[in-house]
Amino acid sequence: MSTLNRRLFVLVLLGAQLCMAAPAFSADEQAAHPLAVHMNQWLVGSREWTTPNPGHDAENPASFAEYRVRWDWGPFRQQLLGKLFGVREDGSTLLFWNLYTSYNPASDTVIFQQVGLNGAYIHGEHPRRHEPLGFGEVERLDTLMATPDGASKMTRHENTFKDDGTHHADVYEQGADGEWTLTSQWDWTLVPDDEVLGAGL
């Protein structure tokens, strides 16, 4: 057997072993995964959400008309991988943030991480919700945001989902006095399946 064939054989063998080791999940087991429950509202329909850019300049072709966030399951459905990206009027996109959500069974917490195009890093850890988030309930996410120069600040997102395929987000920053100040508000809409743009990013 040639060296190339031996290498191919080893790769095929490893792939087969991985497939044998990978657990098979039923639809009910997948729906009951801690992340599927904790992130239930984000995972409906196309799993891609859009909000208009209030600073969009229609005269500038490089300006982003909207922002989108999308969630997909990672390997073995044990992690959620997200993307936050901009969309120009011509349909072209630019990825700004990669998002990672995982479950820690030892602490029964959900860990959220976000890495930006410029090297900024966001981290938060929260108790897992044992019941799906209902319409009208507030999802609160407190995170530490660190910029490449070492500066950091606490941020808070409060998301309220509605039964019409939309959700409202209030974003806060924490001051030195510990008080939270509202810095921005966003209204998101679920993207139809035939209009998604983030699947290939």
N, C-alpha and C positions, 0 to 999 in steps of 0.2 A: 504494500500500500504506500503510495507516495505521501510526502510530507503534507501537501495540500489536502489530500483526501483524509489523512489522519486528523487534521485540524477540523475539517468539515464534520467528520464523524463525531469528534468530541463536542462540537457545538450542538449538533443534533441531539446527542445523548444528554447534554446538560439541559437543553430545551425540554426534552421529554421528562427529565426528572423534575424540572420546575413545574411542568403541567401536572404531574402526578402529585406534587406536594401542595399545589394550590388548592385551597378548599373550594368545594362547590356549594354555592349559596342558592337556596330557593328564593322565589320572589318575596315570600313572607319574611324570610330571614334578612334579605336585603332591606326591606322596608322598615324592619325593626332595628337596624344598625343604629348605634347611638348618634352618629352624625346625621343619619336620615331623619331622626326624630328632632334633634337639636336644630337642624338647618332646614326643616320641612318647607317653610315658605319660600326659601331661595331656590328650591329644587323642583318647583312645579313647572309644568309646560316645557318651554324651550330652555329654561334655566338661564336665560339671558335677559337682562334688564337695561333699559335706556332712559336717559334723562337729558333734556336740552341743555346746551352750554349757554348760560346767560350772557357770556362775554363774546359770543360768536360774531365775527366780522364777515358779513356776506361778501364784501368786496375783496377779501383776502382768501385766495384759494387754499392757503395752508391752514386757515383757521378751522377749528373743530366745531361742527354743528351740534354734535351730541357726544355724550360719554356713555359707555356701556360697561357693565360688569357681568361676567359669565362664570358659572360653576360647573365643573365636571368631576366625575369620580376618577381617582388615581388608580394605580395598580392594585389588584385584588379587592377593590372597593373598600379600602381601609383608610383613605385620605381623600379630602376634597381639594381640588386644584382650581384656583380662580384666576381671572384676568380682569384688569380694569384698563380700558383702552379708549382712545378718542376716534371719532368717525368724521371725516370731512364730507363736504357736500357731494363729491364725486364717488363716495363710497370707500375710499382708501382709509386705512386705519394705522394707528400707532399705539403700541403697547406701552403703558406707563408703569403698571404695577403687576407683579406676580403675587398671588395670594395662596396661602397654604393653611388648611384647617385639619387638625388631627385629634384623635381621642386618646387620652391617657387613662387606661383602666385602673391603674394603681391609685390615682387621686380622684377618679371619676370626674375629670375636668376636660373641657374642650380648649385646645391650644390654637390660637390664631396668629399667623405670621404674615407679613407683607414686605416685599422687597421692591424698591423703586428703581426706575431707570437711572437715577442719579446716585444710587447707593444708599438712599434712605432706608431705614428699617423700622418696622412697627411690630409690636408684640403684645399679646394679651392672653390671659388664661382665666377661664370662667367655669363655674359649676355647670355640669351638664343638666339640661332640661330633660326631665323624664317623661314629659307630655309635650306633644306638638304645640307650637306657638299658634294661638288662635287669632282670628281676625279682630283687629282693634286692640290687641295686647301689644305692649311695647317691648321690643327686643333692645336691650342695652348692652353695648360693647365698649368697655374702657380699655384703652391701649396706651402704651408708651411709644412715642415716636422719636427716633434718633436720626439726626442728619449726619452726613459724612464729616462735618467739622466737629462732631462730638456733642453738639447742642441737643437737648432733648426737651420734650414736653408731654404732658398727659392730654389725651384726646378722648372724647366720648361720642359715640354714635347711638342715637335712639331711632329705631325703625318701627314704623307702625304699618302693618299690611292690611289691605282692604280686600273685600271679596270680589272686586271688579278688575283684578289683575294689575293693581297699582300699589305702591307703598310710598310713604312719606318719611324722609330722613331729616333729623335735626342733628347738627354737628356742633360740638362744644370744645373749648379749650380750657384747661385749668390754670388759673393764675397762681402767683406766688402766695396769695392769701388763702389758697385752697378752694376758692369759689369758681364755679363753672360759668363761662360766658358763651352764649350762642354766637357762632361765627358764620354759619351758612345753613341753608335749607334746600333740600332737593326733593323733587317729585319724580318717582321712577315708574315706568310702565313695562310690563312683560312683553317681550318681542315675540311676534308670531313665529312659528317654526320655520316658515319659508322665507323669513327675513333675517335670520341669524347671520352674524359676521365673525363671531369670535371662535368658532369651532376649530379653525385651522391656525390660530395664533400660537 
